[in-house]
Amino acid sequence: MDISIKKAYIKYIALLSIVLIVVGLIIQFKVIDRVMIKSMLKSYKQQLCTVSVDSESYAIADFEDQIVYMDTYKNFFTEESFMEFYGNRIGSLYVDFVKANPKISLQFKEIKFDKFVYDSEKDRFIINYTLQIQASDGKVYTESNQSIIIKENGQRKIDHEKIFNYGSMFNN
C-alpha cells in the first residue's frame, strides 16, 4: 500500500469516527430529553390530579390563594401556555371536582405514554399519553392527553396541552 492510500484511509476512518460520535451525541441528547420530559409530565400530572379535602390545592379560599397555587405550575409551561392553563382553568378542574364531591379524593395513579414523536423541523416533541386517576370511592378515571413540548430559555416546557376527554368524572 502506498503512502497516499494510507493517508486517505486514515482520513476516511477519522471522518467516519467524527460522524459516528456526532450522531451518537445527538441520539443521546434526544434520549435524555425524552427521559426528562416523561419525568416532568409525570410530576406535573401527579401534582395536578392528586386532590383531597385536606390538600393544599383544595384550601384555595380566595383569589390570592388561587394565584399562589397556580404559580406552582409555572415551571412546567411556556409563558404563553401557562396563561392558557390559568385562563382556561385547567389547573382547577380536579379541585373543582373534589369541591363538588367533598367525600371523594383523587389520586394520580398512572401515566402511560402512547406516542412520543420528535419533530426536528420545529425542535419539539409531540406526546400522546393516558392518565389514570384513582378516586377514593373506588372508581378509576381515564383521561387522554396530548402535550407539545418545546425548548424555552434552555428548558423543555409544555407549549400546548390538549385534553381529549377530562376523564369520565366530568361526564356524570
C-alpha positions as CSV (number, residue, x, y, z in Angstrom):
1,M,0.0,0.0,0.0
2,D,1.4,3.3,-0.9
3,I,1.5,6.3,1.5
4,S,-1.3,8.3,-0.3
5,I,-3.7,5.4,0.1
6,K,-2.8,5.0,3.8
7,K,-3.3,8.8,4.3
8,A,-6.7,8.7,2.5
9,Y,-7.7,5.6,4.6
10,I,-6.7,7.3,7.8
11,K,-8.7,10.5,6.9
12,Y,-11.7,8.3,6.0
13,I,-11.6,6.5,9.3
14,A,-11.2,9.8,11.2
15,L,-14.1,11.4,9.4
16,L,-16.3,8.3,9.9
17,S,-15.4,8.3,13.6
18,I,-16.3,12.0,14.0
19,V,-19.6,11.5,12.2
20,L,-20.5,8.5,14.4
21,I,-19.6,10.5,17.5
22,V,-21.8,13.4,16.5
23,V,-24.7,11.1,15.6
24,G,-24.3,9.3,18.9
25,L,-24.3,12.6,20.8
26,I,-27.5,13.8,19.0
27,I,-29.2,10.5,19.8
28,Q,-28.1,10.6,23.4
29,F,-29.4,14.2,23.9
30,K,-32.8,13.1,22.4
31,V,-32.9,10.1,24.8
32,I,-32.0,12.4,27.7
33,D,-34.7,14.9,26.6
34,R,-37.3,12.0,26.5
35,V,-36.4,10.9,30.0
36,M,-36.6,14.4,31.3
37,I,-39.9,15.2,29.5
38,K,-41.5,12.0,30.8
39,S,-40.4,12.8,34.3
40,M,-41.7,16.4,34.0
41,L,-45.1,15.3,32.7
42,K,-45.4,12.7,35.4
43,S,-44.6,15.3,38.2
44,Y,-46.9,17.8,36.7
45,K,-49.9,15.4,36.5
46,Q,-49.2,13.9,39.9
47,Q,-49.3,17.4,41.4
48,L,-52.4,18.4,39.4
49,C,-54.5,15.2,39.8
50,T,-53.9,14.5,43.5
51,V,-56.6,16.4,45.4
52,S,-58.4,15.8,48.7
53,V,-60.3,17.9,51.1
54,D,-57.2,18.1,53.2
55,S,-54.8,19.0,50.5
56,E,-53.2,22.4,49.9
57,S,-54.8,22.7,46.5
58,Y,-58.3,22.3,48.0
59,A,-57.7,25.0,50.5
60,I,-57.9,27.8,47.9
61,A,-60.0,30.3,49.8
62,D,-59.7,33.4,47.7
63,F,-58.2,34.9,44.6
64,E,-54.8,35.5,46.1
65,D,-54.6,31.8,47.3
66,Q,-55.6,30.7,43.8
67,I,-52.7,32.8,42.2
68,V,-50.2,31.3,44.7
69,Y,-51.5,27.7,43.9
70,M,-51.5,28.3,40.1
71,D,-47.9,29.7,40.3
72,T,-46.7,26.3,41.5
73,Y,-47.3,25.1,37.9
74,K,-45.5,27.9,36.1
75,N,-42.2,26.0,35.7
76,F,-44.0,23.3,33.7
77,F,-45.2,25.7,31.0
78,T,-44.0,28.2,28.4
79,E,-45.2,31.7,29.4
80,E,-48.0,31.7,26.8
81,S,-49.1,28.2,27.6
82,F,-49.2,29.0,31.3
83,M,-51.7,31.8,30.6
84,E,-53.9,29.3,28.8
85,F,-53.6,26.8,31.6
86,Y,-54.5,29.5,34.1
87,G,-57.2,31.3,32.0
88,N,-58.9,28.1,30.9
89,R,-59.0,26.9,34.5
90,I,-57.3,23.5,33.6
91,G,-55.4,23.9,36.9
92,S,-58.6,23.9,38.9
93,L,-60.5,21.1,37.2
94,Y,-59.7,18.5,39.7
95,V,-60.0,20.8,42.7
96,D,-63.5,21.8,41.4
97,F,-64.4,18.1,41.1
98,V,-63.4,17.4,44.7
99,K,-65.2,20.6,45.9
100,A,-68.4,19.4,44.2
101,N,-67.9,15.9,45.7
102,P,-66.2,16.6,49.1
103,K,-66.4,12.9,50.2
104,I,-64.2,11.9,47.2
105,S,-60.5,12.5,46.9
106,L,-58.4,12.0,43.7
107,Q,-55.0,10.3,43.5
108,F,-52.8,10.2,40.4
109,K,-52.5,6.5,39.6
110,E,-50.5,6.1,36.4
111,I,-49.3,7.7,33.2
112,K,-48.8,5.7,30.0
113,F,-47.0,7.3,27.1
114,D,-48.8,6.1,23.8
115,K,-46.9,8.3,21.3
116,F,-43.7,10.1,21.6
117,V,-42.5,11.9,18.4
118,Y,-39.7,14.3,17.9
119,D,-40.4,17.0,15.2
120,S,-36.9,18.1,14.1
121,E,-38.2,20.9,11.9
122,K,-39.7,22.7,14.9
123,D,-37.5,21.2,17.6
124,R,-40.4,19.9,19.6
125,F,-41.8,16.7,21.0
126,I,-45.4,15.7,20.5
127,I,-46.6,13.3,23.2
128,N,-49.9,11.4,23.5
129,Y,-50.5,9.8,26.8
130,T,-53.1,8.3,29.0
131,L,-53.7,9.1,32.7
132,Q,-55.4,7.1,35.3
133,I,-56.8,8.9,38.3
134,Q,-58.0,6.8,41.3
135,A,-61.0,8.2,43.2
136,S,-61.4,7.3,46.9
137,D,-64.8,5.8,46.0
138,G,-63.0,3.0,44.0
139,K,-63.6,4.5,40.5
140,V,-60.7,4.8,38.2
141,Y,-61.0,7.7,35.7
142,T,-59.0,7.6,32.4
143,E,-58.0,10.7,30.6
144,S,-56.4,11.0,27.2
145,N,-54.0,13.9,26.6
146,Q,-51.6,15.4,24.1
147,S,-48.7,17.7,25.1
148,I,-46.4,19.6,22.8
149,I,-43.0,20.2,24.4
150,I,-40.6,22.9,23.2
151,K,-37.5,24.4,24.5
152,E,-37.8,27.8,26.2
153,N,-34.9,29.5,27.8
154,G,-32.9,26.3,27.6
155,Q,-35.6,24.1,29.3
156,R,-38.2,21.8,27.9
157,K,-41.7,23.0,28.7
158,I,-45.3,22.4,27.8
159,D,-46.2,24.7,24.9
160,H,-49.6,23.3,24.2
161,E,-51.8,20.8,26.1
162,K,-54.9,19.2,24.8
163,I,-57.1,17.0,27.0
164,F,-59.3,14.9,24.7
165,N,-61.6,13.7,27.5
166,Y,-61.5,15.1,31.0
167,G,-62.0,11.6,32.3
168,S,-65.4,10.2,32.8
169,M,-65.5,12.0,36.1
170,F,-66.8,15.2,34.4
171,N,-69.4,13.4,32.3
172,N,-71.6,12.2,35.2
